Amino acid sequence: MNEARLHELSEKLHGRFKLAALVQKRLVQLMNERSDVITQNSGGRPVRLVIEEVAGGSLQLVDADGNTLVALPEGAGAADD
């Protein structure tokens, strides 16, 4: 994963903490669901898979009440490595 790309995503999400929280929550969700997405699409790198989901704008961070805290517009970070 490109450090510049991670920096760009963290800026769009208004901080590295929010990026880390979003990635962590999605990884836990996939593991709890025993999702085949990890084994079929990650190539042994589930964190990279989730970063790609974030970059593609398909994830958003919400609070316990369901209010959106931060979301990337679709395709906002979709730059090639």
N, C-alpha and C positions, 0 to 999 in steps of 0.2 A: 504494500500500500504506500502510495506516495504521500510524503509528509506535507507537501504543499496542498494536496487535495484534502487531507484531514483538516488542515488549518482553514481552508476555504469553507468546509462544511461547518466547522465549529463557529466561524464568524457568522454564517447564515443562521445558525441556531442560537446565536447570542451567547456562546461560551462552550468551552471544552467539557465542562461538567454536564451540560444538557446533552451534548453529543454522546458522552460516555453513558449517561443514564438511559438514553434512548436505545443505544446499542445493547446495553446490559438487559434492559427490560424485554427487548425483542428476543435475545438469546434465551432467556429464561422461559419466555412464552413458547418458543419452538421446542425447547427441551421438555417442558411440561406436557406439551401436546404429543411428544414423541414423533415429531414431524419428520416425514421422509424428505422434506425440502432440504434439510441439512445434509443428509447422506447423498442425495441425488444431485444437488446443485452447488455444493460448497467446495468440492474438490479437496476435502479435508481441512478447509479453512472457513469455519462458520462465521467468524468475526468479519471476514472479508465479504461474505454473502450479505450479512446484515448492513455493512457499510454501503454496499451497492444498493440495497433497498432504501437506505436513507438518502443516498445521492439521487436515486430515481424519483424521490418525492412520494414514495408509497407508504411512508410511516409518519406518524405525528406523535408528539408527546402530550399526554392528557393527564389531568390531575384526577384525584379520587372521585370527584363529582362529574367527570366526563368533559370538563372544560378544556379546550385545546390550549396548551401552554405554548407550544411552538410546532410549526410544520413548515417544511420546505415546499415551495411550489413544484409541481411535477417537472422533472428534468432539470432542476436548479443546479445540481452538482454533477450532472452526467457528463463529465469530461473523461477522456481516455487516459489510461495510465501511461 
